[in-house]
C-alpha cells in the first residue's frame, strides 16, 4: 500500500529521536521494568554491581532484540520469552555454534538497538518495508503474514479496509499496523502493547485495531466482545533485521534459514504455535 509522505516523514523522525535516546525506551517515555532481559545463561553484573552489557555476535552469543508482547511470535511463558521468533532464532544461533540471548524491549527500540550495536538481530514479527530497509538489512523471509482489523463483536459498520477510513484506529506503537493506519485515518491511537489497544476497543475508546493476523486471533480469543474481520488489511512478509552492511551475518542467517526450511524444522516451529483451523 502506498504510504503518504507524512507517514514516512513521521516514522523517520521517530527513528532518529529513538536512536538519540538513552536506553531502550521510546523517545517519549523512559525505560520501564517491562523491558526485561532473558538469556540462556542468565543475567550478569559488572564488577561495580551494575548490569553488564549483553554479549554481542562477535563472541559465543547471538543477541536478539524483540518485543515480547506479540503472541504467538514472542510472549512470556512464566519468566521466559517464548514463541515462533525465539525458537527460530535459537535454531539459527545453534547452527552458528552460538547461544541465543534474548532482550525484551519496546518494539520501536529494536532498530535503534541494532544501529547502536546493543543487539545483533531483530526478530519480532518484523515486516520488511522500504522504510525499514533504509536503516537495516533483512534476511530471507521466514513467515508470510497479514495485517487484519479487529472490531467490536456487534459492529456491523466496519466490514473491511475501505470502511475504516476516517475512523479512530488503535495500533501497537512502531508496528506495521501503526504505519498503515495513518494511510486511512488522521486519528491513530498508539499503545505500547497490542492487548492495550484491544482493551481500548472493548471500552469504546476507539473504533478498530489494526494488527498482525495471528496476534489478532490470540487477542480476540481472550476477549469475547471483539472479532477479527476475515478480509486482510494488508499482506506482508516477516524477516530478521540486521545492522546495515553486516553482509556476513545476513549470509550466515540465510544459510541457517534455508536448512531449517528444507529440513521441515521451521514449519514444525510454526505449527507448534499456530494450529490449522
C-alpha positions, 0 to 999 in steps of 0.5 A: 500500500502506498504510504503518504509522505507524512507517514514516512516523514513521521516514522523517520523522525521517530527513528532518529529521536529513538536512536538519540535516546538513552536506553531502550525506551521510546523517545517519549517515555523512559525505560520501564521494568517491562523491558526485561532481559532473558538469556540462556545463561542468565543475567550478569553484573559488572564488577561495580554491581551494575548490569553488564552489557549483553554479549554481542555476535562477535563472541559465543552469543547471538543477541536478539532484540524483540518485543515480547508482547506479540503472541504467538511470535514472542510472549512470556511463558512464566519468566521466559520469552517464548514463541515462533521468533525465539525458537527460530532464532535459537535454531539459527544461533545453534547452527552458528555454534552460538547461544541465543540471548534474548532482550525484551524491549519496546518494539520501536527500540529494536532498530535503534538497538541494532544501529547502536550495536546493543543487539545483533538481530531483530526478530519480532514479527518484523515486516520488511518495508522500504522504510525499514530497509533504509536503516537495516538489512533483512534476511530471507523471509521466514513467515508470510503474514497479514495485517487484519482489523479487529472490531467490536463483536456487534459492529456491523459498520466496519466490514473491511479496509475501505470502511475504516477510513476516517475512523479512530484506529488503535495500533501497537506503537512502531508496528506495521499496523501503526504505519498503515493506519495513518494511510486511512485515518488522521486519528491513530491511537498508539499503545505500547502493547497490542492487548492495550489497544484491544482493551481500548476497543472493548471500552469504546475508546476507539473504533478498530485495531489494526494488527498482525493476523495471528496476534489478532486471533490470540487477542480476540480469543481472550476477549469475547466482545471483539472479532477479527474481520476475515478480509486482510488489511494488508499482506506482508512478509516477516524477516530478521533485521540486521545492522546495515552492511553486516553482509556476513551475518545476513549470509550466515542467517540465510544459510541457517534459514534455508536448512531449517526450511528444507529440513521441515524444522521451521514449519514444525516451529510454526505449527507448534504455535499456530494450529490449522483451523 
